[in-house]
Amino acid sequence: MRKFIILSAFAATLFVSCDDTRKVLHEQYLEYVMHTDSLDVVHDAMTVHHDALKTDTRTLAQKLKDVEETDSIAIADLAKHQVLLKEQATSLSKLKKLIESHADVKSYFMSDSISVEQMEAQLVEMEANNTDIAARLTQIKTELKMIEVEQESLKKTEEH
């Protein structure tokens, strides 16, 4: 009888500690979801900025083609910008899919059918994804600023 009580107490302790671990992991997951939501807002703003700059690049390229005395370096710069913008569009699309994938795991993650080990692995993956997303968005932001600065100088050159 004594062994039964000890085993019961041990099982109850194990169950409660496992439940506490799940609760902590659920809270961590919700924090990552909030971070992902913030990245999604930044991503959407970056996409709008990217699209506007892509339109400006096309307009400027057309204006420079219309001017007979256009510097070949300016045309080469615009071509470089267009390639970079195309690469960024692809990257932004991939990042959006990654951001959306985080929301897709919510019902699975919050269920009891996932083990603690799987929860921990999912959180590690989400953290790595969020770090990569944030780094890539920062890189795209820097590239967009560089393109804007270079195009402003091209516009000024064109006006003179």
C-alpha positions in Angstrom: 0.0 0.0 0.0 2.8 2.4 0.9 4.4 1.8 -2.5 1.1 2.5 -4.2 0.8 5.9 -2.4 4.4 6.8 -3.2 3.9 5.9 -6.9 0.7 7.8 -7.0 2.3 10.9 -5.5 5.2 10.6 -7.9 2.8 10.3 -10.9 0.8 13.3 -9.7 4.0 15.3 -9.3 5.1 14.3 -12.8 1.7 15.2 -14.2 1.6 18.6 -12.6 5.2 19.5 -13.6 4.5 18.4 -17.2 1.4 20.6 -17.1 3.4 23.5 -15.8 6.0 22.9 -18.6 3.2 22.9 -21.2 1.9 26.1 -19.7 5.3 27.8 -19.9 5.8 26.6 -23.5 2.3 27.8 -24.5 3.2 31.3 -23.0 6.5 31.3 -24.9 4.7 30.3 -28.1 2.3 33.2 -27.6 5.2 35.6 -27.2 6.7 34.3 -30.5 3.3 34.8 -32.2 3.3 38.4 -31.0 6.8 38.9 -32.3 5.7 37.2 -35.6 2.7 39.6 -35.8 5.1 42.6 -35.3 7.3 41.2 -38.1 4.2 40.8 -40.3 3.3 44.5 -39.8 6.9 45.5 -40.7 6.8 43.2 -43.6 3.6 44.7 -45.0 5.0 48.2 -44.6 8.2 47.1 -46.3 6.2 45.6 -49.2 4.3 48.9 -49.7 7.6 50.8 -49.7 9.2 48.3 -52.0 6.3 48.5 -54.5 6.4 52.3 -54.5 10.1 52.3 -55.1 9.7 49.8 -57.9 7.2 52.1 -59.6 9.5 55.1 -59.2 12.4 53.0 -60.7 10.3 52.2 -63.7 9.3 55.8 -64.1 12.8 57.1 -63.8 14.1 54.4 -66.2 11.6 55.5 -68.8 12.5 59.2 -68.3 16.2 58.4 -68.7 15.5 56.4 -71.9 13.7 59.4 -73.3 16.7 61.7 -72.8 19.3 61.3 -75.5 22.2 62.3 -73.4 21.6 59.9 -70.6 24.8 58.7 -68.9 25.3 54.9 -69.4 26.3 54.7 -65.7 22.9 56.0 -64.7 21.2 53.4 -66.9 23.4 50.6 -65.4 22.6 51.8 -61.9 18.9 51.6 -62.7 19.3 48.1 -64.1 21.1 47.1 -60.9 18.2 48.6 -58.9 15.6 46.7 -60.9 17.5 43.4 -60.3 17.7 44.1 -56.6 14.0 45.0 -56.4 13.1 41.8 -58.2 15.2 39.8 -55.7 13.6 41.7 -52.8 10.1 40.9 -54.2 10.9 37.2 -54.2 12.4 37.4 -50.7 9.4 39.4 -49.4 7.1 36.7 -50.8 9.0 33.9 -49.1 9.1 35.8 -45.8 5.3 36.3 -46.0 4.8 32.6 -46.4 7.1 31.9 -43.5 5.2 34.4 -41.3 1.9 32.8 -42.2 3.2 29.3 -41.4 3.6 30.4 -37.8 -0.1 31.0 -37.6 -0.8 27.6 -39.2 0.8 25.7 -36.3 -1.3 27.4 -33.5 -4.1 24.8 -33.2 -1.5 22.0 -33.3 0.8 23.7 -30.8 -2.0 24.5 -28.3 -3.4 21.0 -28.4 -2.5 18.2 -26.1 -1.5 15.9 -29.0 2.0 17.5 -29.2 4.7 16.4 -26.9 6.8 18.7 -24.8 9.8 17.9 -26.9 8.0 18.7 -30.1 6.8 22.0 -28.5 10.4 22.9 -27.6 11.6 22.1 -31.1 8.8 24.2 -32.6 9.7 27.1 -30.4 13.4 26.8 -31.4 12.4 26.8 -35.0 10.1 29.8 -34.6 12.8 31.7 -32.8 15.3 31.0 -35.6 12.7 31.9 -38.3 11.9 35.2 -36.5 15.6 36.1 -36.3 16.1 35.3 -40.0 12.9 37.3 -40.9 14.0 40.3 -38.9 17.5 40.2 -40.3 16.3 40.0 -43.9 13.7 42.8 -43.4 16.5 45.0 -42.0 18.7 44.2 -45.0 15.9 45.0 -47.4 15.2 48.3 -45.6 18.9 49.2 -46.0 18.9 48.3 -49.7 15.7 50.3 -50.3 17.2 53.4 -48.6 20.4 53.0 -50.7 18.3 52.7 -53.9 16.3 55.8 -52.9 19.4 57.9 -52.3 21.0 56.8 -55.6 17.8 57.5 -57.5 17.4 60.9 -55.9 20.9 61.8 -57.2 19.9 60.5 -60.6 16.8 62.6 -60.6 18.8 65.7 -59.7 21.2 64.9 -62.5 18.4 64.5 -64.9 16.9 67.9 -63.9 20.1 69.7 -64.8 
